[in-house]
Amino acid sequence: MKNSLLAARIVAGVRAVVLLLCVTLLAGCGGQSQSETSQPSGPGGSPAKHLDAGREAWNNGNKQAAIAAFTKAIAVDPECKKAYLSRAMLYTEQQRDHDAFNDFWKVIELDPLDAYAYDERAKIYRRDGQEAKAKADEKTALAIRGKDWGALPDKLNRHRKKR
């Protein structure tokens, strides 16, 4: 009984942290300001509009509507890192590892120095029994967080220097 109560409290705490992280991350697309994310308004609107709709749906517990909104943001701006990251987080909550993995992969492709995406992708690798790949992603995330640039693969170091 005590173990199940403790587990429930841990799950509730993790959900709160994930929600807080989402609210923090969803300020705009790819770390850009609202004006930078506003593409010329066409039939799809701006990615910021869809990100806002996704955040609102997620906050209201409507995960399917949130996924649909983030997918629309990606359709409008295929390089919208925040939309991929948010959708990946929702897929993870729904235990849709394949979909989450693809979105975390895209986040890393768009921003090779996103430590969070490496951490989350490592968890998926581990659940899939790919321990070596999980450890490699964890090592990369740790190097990024610690700014241990020497520990990063050459490709990532070149990307870091361009910034």
C-alpha positions in Angstrom: 0.0 0.0 0.0 2.8 2.4 0.9 4.7 1.6 -2.2 1.7 2.3 -4.5 1.0 5.6 -2.7 4.7 6.6 -3.1 4.5 5.6 -6.8 1.4 7.7 -7.3 3.1 10.7 -5.8 6.1 10.2 -7.9 4.0 10.0 -11.1 2.1 13.1 -10.1 5.4 15.0 -9.5 6.8 13.9 -12.8 3.6 15.1 -14.6 3.8 18.4 -12.9 7.5 18.8 -14.0 6.6 17.8 -17.5 3.8 20.3 -17.7 6.0 23.1 -16.3 8.7 22.2 -18.8 6.1 22.3 -21.6 4.8 25.7 -20.6 8.3 27.0 -20.5 9.3 25.5 -23.8 6.3 26.6 -25.8 6.9 30.3 -25.8 7.7 30.2 -29.5 9.1 28.2 -32.4 12.8 27.2 -32.2 13.6 29.8 -29.6 12.6 32.6 -31.8 10.4 35.5 -30.9 6.7 35.6 -31.8 7.4 37.9 -34.8 10.1 35.6 -36.1 7.7 32.6 -36.0 4.9 34.4 -37.8 5.2 33.2 -41.3 3.2 35.0 -44.0 -0.4 34.0 -43.1 -1.5 31.5 -45.6 -4.1 28.7 -45.3 -2.2 27.1 -42.5 -1.7 30.3 -40.4 1.4 30.9 -38.3 3.3 28.2 -36.4 3.0 30.3 -33.2 -0.8 30.2 -33.5 -0.8 26.4 -33.6 1.8 26.2 -30.8 -0.5 28.3 -28.6 -3.5 26.1 -29.5 -1.5 23.0 -28.7 -0.4 24.4 -25.4 -3.9 25.3 -24.5 -5.3 21.9 -25.5 -2.5 20.1 -23.5 -3.2 22.3 -20.4 -6.8 21.3 -20.7 -5.9 17.6 -20.9 -6.9 17.2 -24.6 -3.8 15.4 -25.8 -5.1 14.5 -29.2 -6.1 18.1 -30.0 -2.6 19.2 -28.8 -0.9 16.7 -31.1 -3.0 17.8 -34.0 -2.1 21.5 -33.3 1.6 20.7 -33.0 1.3 18.7 -36.3 -0.2 21.8 -37.9 2.6 24.0 -36.6 5.1 21.5 -38.2 3.1 21.6 -41.5 3.4 25.4 -41.5 7.1 25.4 -40.5 8.9 22.1 -40.9 11.8 23.5 -38.8 9.7 24.4 -35.8 11.7 22.6 -33.1 9.3 23.5 -30.3 6.4 21.7 -32.2 8.5 18.6 -32.6 9.6 18.6 -29.0 6.1 19.2 -27.6 4.6 16.5 -29.8 7.4 14.1 -28.8 6.7 14.7 -25.2 3.0 14.0 -25.7 3.8 10.8 -27.6 6.1 9.8 -24.7 3.2 10.3 -22.3 1.0 8.1 -24.5 3.8 5.4 -24.7 4.1 5.9 -28.4 7.8 5.4 -28.4 8.2 5.0 -32.2 6.5 8.4 -32.8 8.3 10.0 -29.9 11.7 8.7 -31.1 11.1 10.1 -34.6 10.3 13.6 -33.2 13.2 13.6 -30.8 15.4 12.6 -33.7 14.1 15.6 -35.7 14.7 17.9 -32.7 18.3 16.8 -32.6 18.6 17.2 -36.3 17.3 20.8 -36.0 19.4 21.6 -32.9 22.2 19.1 -32.3 22.9 20.7 -28.9 19.5 20.0 -27.3 20.5 17.9 -24.3 16.9 17.2 -23.3 16.2 15.5 -26.7 19.3 13.3 -26.3 18.1 12.3 -22.8 14.6 11.4 -23.9 15.9 9.5 -26.9 18.2 7.6 -24.7 15.2 6.5 -22.6 13.5 5.1 -25.7 16.7 3.3 -26.8 17.0 1.7 -23.4 13.3 0.6 -23.4 14.1 -0.9 -26.8 17.0 -2.8 -25.4 19.7 -0.7 -27.2 21.9 0.0 -24.2 25.0 1.1 -26.2 23.0 3.8 -28.1 21.3 4.9 -24.9 24.6 5.4 -23.2 26.0 7.3 -26.2 23.0 9.7 -26.1 23.3 10.1 -22.3 27.0 10.9 -22.7 26.3 13.5 -25.4 23.6 15.1 -23.2 26.0 15.2 -20.3 28.7 16.8 -22.4 26.3 19.4 -23.7 25.0 20.3 -20.2 28.5 20.4 -18.7 29.8 22.3 -21.7 32.5 19.6 -22.0 33.0 20.3 -25.6 35.9 17.9 -25.9 33.6 15.0 -25.1 31.3 15.9 -28.0 31.6 14.1 -31.4 33.4 16.3 -33.9 30.2 16.9 -35.9 28.5 18.5 -32.8 31.6 20.6 -32.0 31.5 22.1 -35.5 27.8 22.9 -35.0 28.5 24.5 -31.6 31.2 26.8 -33.1 28.9 28.0 -35.8 26.5 29.4 -33.2 
